[in-house]
Amino acid sequence: MAKVIDANLYWFPEELFTNEELAERFLSEVPIQYGIKGSLKEENGVRRFVIEKPVGSPNLDYIQGDYTLEKELSSLDQAGVEGAVLKLSCQQEWMSLDMCRLFNTAMAERVKESKGRLHGLGVVPPQGTPAVKKEIDRCLDELGFGGLQLSAHYGNLYLDDAAFAPFFTYLNERNVTCYVHHTPLPVQYDTLTAYTNLRRLYGRCVDQATAIGRELFSGFFTKYPNVKLVHSMLGGGFFAYVNLWFPKKPKVKEALSRFNDDNDLVVSQLKNNIFFEMSHAQSWGKDQLECAVRTLGADHILFGSSFPVRPVWLLEGADFVRNLDITEEEKELILHGNAERLYHL
């Protein structure tokens, strides 16, 4: 039976639920100026942070007790999963450097307490300042993290924006793999907010597909060839678009060329620089996951569960992958090999 590494286990410092000062600091950084509101609520003695985007539309929840070491390890044991990579859930979009340092230190302690079961990815704001570079070095060299985690966009800017050039220049120098998490909604989202599933599920897919398209067509990887990005939610279902976005040159001469058919460089960068974490296997369905493997390649897909959003995605997720009609070698890559390679586990 294939070894399993869950490449998407959400984590949040439990201390923030009980330390009023830290909770207030955390909430003060949620950018209401971008239509995002954070609050701390309590129901039946259990506290939870609720993030609304836009205001009035809950899009994220962090619930007290979901992120304890005991719950993480017991759930991994129950699922038959050897280890996991710890992630944040969207709040990396707005966290300050000071808050990032706090999260990194706490995550490193959790990794240490797990005795090899859990692995960390550092978080920093996407700035090329000396202070941010110092924290990147601390994450990679001192804390032993296998990469960094980013947001698909920050405010109204996707990662290909020139504002982030000094940051990615440094990541390119350090050959860093970055996990790119979706945000609660894409930059333009007015038509997606009315219905819960359209907002909370499809909105994340729109954000990821937009991010990937901008990274590929902007020349991002020409400038930063050593940076590898692992996109969540299978890149927003990117396997459905991959052939559509890169049309082959027509065999019959056309009077007017409506598309860019010279895509060899972009396709090579897609293969070398972009990878896809599924976020949760069952929600895609068997046919869709098998299509993703055929289209993207098993060497580009990572198993992830988004635990604790829906525990069944962890408890039954690996078996769902094992039951796909793909080769045993492909299952090995998806369930653990790709995560081990990309994050240096």
C-alpha positions in Angstrom: 0.0 0.0 0.0 1.4 3.4 -1.0 2.8 5.7 1.6 0.8 8.9 2.1 1.8 12.5 2.7 -1.1 14.9 3.0 0.2 18.0 1.3 -2.5 20.3 2.6 -3.2 20.1 6.4 -4.5 23.4 7.6 -3.0 24.8 10.7 -3.8 27.8 13.0 -2.1 28.7 16.3 -4.6 27.6 19.0 -3.1 30.3 21.2 -5.0 32.9 19.2 -8.3 31.5 20.5 -7.4 32.2 24.2 -4.9 35.1 24.1 -7.1 38.2 23.8 -4.1 40.4 22.8 -3.0 38.1 20.0 -6.5 37.7 18.8 -7.0 41.4 18.6 -3.7 41.8 16.8 -4.7 39.2 14.3 -8.1 40.7 13.6 -6.6 44.2 13.3 -4.7 43.0 10.2 -7.7 41.8 8.3 -8.0 44.5 5.6 -11.5 45.9 5.8 -10.4 48.4 3.1 -10.5 45.5 0.7 -14.0 44.4 1.8 -12.7 41.7 4.1 -14.0 41.6 7.7 -12.8 39.4 10.6 -14.5 38.7 13.9 -14.1 36.3 16.9 -17.3 34.6 17.9 -18.3 32.0 20.6 -20.9 29.3 20.4 -21.5 26.7 23.1 -18.1 27.5 24.7 -16.2 27.1 21.4 -14.6 30.1 19.8 -14.1 30.7 16.1 -12.7 33.3 13.8 -15.0 34.2 11.0 -13.7 35.9 7.8 -16.3 37.6 5.6 -15.6 38.5 2.0 -17.5 40.6 1.1 -18.8 41.8 4.4 -21.9 39.8 5.1 -20.7 36.7 3.2 -18.8 34.2 5.5 -15.9 32.7 3.5 -13.5 31.3 6.1 -13.8 29.8 9.6 -11.1 28.9 12.1 -12.6 26.8 14.9 -11.0 26.3 18.3 -9.8 22.8 18.9 -9.4 21.9 15.3 -5.7 22.6 15.2 -4.3 20.8 18.3 -1.4 18.4 17.9 -3.5 15.6 19.4 -6.3 16.0 16.8 -3.9 16.3 13.9 -2.0 13.2 14.8 -5.0 11.1 15.8 -6.7 12.0 12.5 -3.6 11.1 10.5 -3.5 7.8 12.3 -7.1 7.1 11.7 -6.7 7.8 8.0 -3.5 5.7 7.7 -1.5 8.8 6.6 2.2 8.9 7.6 2.7 12.7 7.5 1.4 16.0 6.4 2.5 19.5 5.3 1.1 22.3 7.4 -0.6 25.2 5.6 -2.4 28.4 6.4 -5.8 29.1 5.0 -6.0 32.4 3.1 -4.8 34.7 5.9 -1.3 34.8 4.3 -2.9 37.4 2.0 -2.9 40.1 4.6 -0.6 39.1 7.5 2.2 41.5 8.5 5.8 40.5 8.8 5.5 40.5 12.6 2.5 38.2 12.5 4.2 36.0 10.0 7.2 35.6 12.4 4.8 34.6 15.1 3.1 32.0 12.9 6.5 30.7 11.7 7.9 30.2 15.1 4.7 28.5 16.3 4.6 26.2 13.3 8.2 25.2 13.8 7.4 24.3 17.4 4.4 22.2 16.1 6.7 20.4 13.6 9.2 19.7 16.4 6.5 18.3 18.7 5.2 16.0 15.9 8.5 14.1 15.9 8.8 13.9 12.1 5.1 13.5 11.2 4.5 17.1 10.3 6.4 19.5 8.0 6.2 23.2 7.7 6.2 25.9 5.0 7.1 29.5 6.0 5.0 32.5 5.4 6.1 36.1 4.7 4.6 39.1 3.0 5.7 39.3 -0.7 8.2 42.1 -0.3 11.9 42.2 -1.2 13.0 44.1 1.9 16.0 43.1 4.0 13.7 42.2 6.9 11.6 39.9 4.7 14.7 38.3 3.2 16.0 37.7 6.7 12.8 35.9 7.6 12.9 33.8 4.4 16.4 32.7 5.4 15.3 31.9 8.9 12.4 29.8 7.6 14.6 27.8 5.2 17.9 27.6 7.0 17.0 27.8 10.7 13.5 26.5 11.1 14.0 23.8 8.4 10.9 24.5 6.3 10.8 23.0 2.8 9.4 26.0 1.1 7.1 29.0 1.5 3.4 29.6 1.2 1.8 32.5 -0.7 -1.6 33.8 -1.6 -2.8 33.7 -5.3 -3.1 37.5 -5.1 -2.5 40.2 -2.6 -5.1 43.0 -2.5 -5.8 43.6 -6.2 -2.4 42.4 -7.4 -1.6 38.9 -8.7 1.9 37.4 -8.4 3.1 38.5 -11.8 2.7 42.2 -10.9 5.9 44.2 -11.0 5.4 45.2 -7.3 6.5 41.7 -6.3 9.6 41.6 -8.6 12.2 42.2 -5.8 10.6 39.4 -3.7 10.6 36.8 -6.5 14.1 37.8 -7.6 15.3 36.6 -4.1 13.2 33.5 -4.2 14.7 32.7 -7.6 18.2 33.1 -6.2 17.2 30.6 -3.4 15.4 28.1 -5.7 12.3 28.1 -3.6 9.2 26.0 -4.0 6.1 28.0 -3.0 2.6 26.7 -2.3 0.1 29.1 -3.7 -3.2 29.1 -1.8 -6.4 30.4 -3.3 -7.9 33.5 -1.6 -11.6 33.6 -0.5 -12.5 35.2 -3.9 -10.7 36.4 -7.0 -10.0 40.1 -7.5 -13.2 40.6 -9.5 -15.9 38.8 -7.6 -19.3 40.7 -7.7 -21.1 38.0 -9.7 -20.0 35.2 -7.4 -21.2 36.2 -4.0 -24.9 35.5 -4.0 -24.8 31.8 -3.6 -22.7 29.8 -1.0 -21.2 27.1 -3.2 -20.6 29.6 -6.1 -18.7 31.8 -3.6 -16.9 29.3 -1.4 -16.0 26.7 -4.0 -16.1 28.1 -7.6 -14.8 31.5 -6.5 -11.5 29.8 -5.4 -11.2 28.0 -8.7 -11.6 31.3 -10.6 -8.9 32.8 -8.5 -6.5 29.9 -9.1 -7.0 29.7 -12.9 -6.6 33.4 -13.2 -3.4 33.3 -11.2 -1.9 30.5 -13.3 -2.9 32.2 -16.6 -1.2 35.4 -15.6 1.9 33.6 -14.4 2.3 31.7 -17.7 1.4 34.5 -20.2 3.2 37.3 -18.4 6.7 35.8 -18.7 6.9 35.3 -15.0 8.9 32.1 -15.3 11.2 33.6 -17.8 12.3 36.0 -15.1 12.1 33.5 -12.3 13.0 30.1 -13.8 14.1 28.6 -10.5 10.8 29.2 -8.7 8.3 26.4 -8.5 4.7 27.1 -7.6 2.2 24.5 -6.3 -1.3 25.7 -6.8 -4.2 24.6 -4.7 -7.6 23.3 -5.9 -5.9 21.6 -8.9 -5.2 25.0 -10.1 -8.9 25.8 -10.2 -9.5 22.7 -12.4 -6.7 23.7 -14.7 -6.7 20.3 -16.4 -10.0 21.3 -18.1 -8.3 24.3 -19.8 -4.8 23.2 -20.5 -5.4 22.3 -24.2 -7.8 25.1 -24.8 -5.3 27.7 -23.6 -2.5 26.5 -25.8 -3.9 25.9 -29.2 -1.7 24.2 -31.8 -0.8 26.0 -35.0 -3.5 25.5 -37.6 -2.7 23.2 -40.5 -4.8 25.4 -42.8 -3.7 29.0 -43.4 -6.0 31.5 -41.8 -6.7 35.0 -43.2 -6.6 36.4 -39.6 -4.8 34.8 -36.6 -7.0 35.3 -33.6 -4.9 33.4 -31.1 -1.3 33.1 -30.1 -0.2 29.7 -31.4 3.5 30.1 -30.5 3.2 28.4 -27.1 6.2 26.1 -26.9 8.0 28.2 -24.2 4.8 28.6 -22.1 4.1 24.9 -22.3 7.6 24.0 -21.2 7.3 26.4 -18.3 4.0 24.8 -17.3 5.8 21.5 -17.1 8.8 22.7 -15.3 7.4 25.3 -12.9 3.8 24.7 -12.0 2.3 21.8 -9.9 -1.1 21.1 -8.6 -2.3 20.1 -5.1 -5.8 18.7 -5.3 -7.0 20.1 -1.9 -9.5 17.2 -1.6 -9.8 14.2 -3.8 -13.5 13.1 -3.4 -15.0 16.5 -4.3 -13.5 16.3 -7.9 -14.9 12.8 -8.6 -13.2 9.7 -10.1 -13.6 10.6 -13.8 -12.3 14.2 -13.2 -9.2 13.1 -11.2 -8.3 10.5 -13.8 -8.6 13.2 -16.5 -6.4 15.4 -14.4 -3.7 12.7 -14.2 -3.9 12.1 -18.0 -3.8 15.8 -18.8 -1.3 17.2 -16.2 0.7 14.1 -15.5 0.9 12.3 -12.2 4.3 13.8 -11.5 2.5 17.2 -11.2 -0.3 16.4 -8.8 -0.1 16.2 -5.0 -2.6 14.6 -2.6 -4.1 17.0 -0.1 -7.2 16.9 2.1 -7.8 20.5 3.5 -8.3 19.0 6.9 -10.1 19.9 9.1 -12.6 21.5 6.7 -14.3 18.2 6.1 -12.6 15.3 8.0 -13.8 12.7 5.5 -11.6 14.3 2.9 -8.6 13.1 5.0 -10.1 9.9 6.4 -11.1 8.5 3.0 -9.1 10.6 0.6 -6.1 8.4 0.1 -8.3 5.4 -0.6 -10.1 7.4 -3.2 -6.8 8.0 -5.0 -5.8 4.3 -4.6 -9.1 3.3 -6.4 -8.4 5.5 -9.4 -7.7 3.6 -12.7 -4.1 4.8 -12.9 -0.8 2.9 -12.4 0.7 2.1 -9.1 3.7 4.3 -9.9 1.3 7.2 -10.6 -0.4 6.6 -7.2 2.9 6.7 -5.5 3.8 10.0 -7.0 0.5 11.6 -6.1 0.3 10.2 -2.6 3.8 11.0 -1.4 6.5 11.2 -4.0 5.8 14.6 -5.4 5.5 16.3 -2.0 8.7 14.7 -0.9 10.6 15.9 -3.9 9.2 19.5 -4.1 9.3 20.2 -0.4 12.6 18.3 0.3 11.0 16.1 2.9 
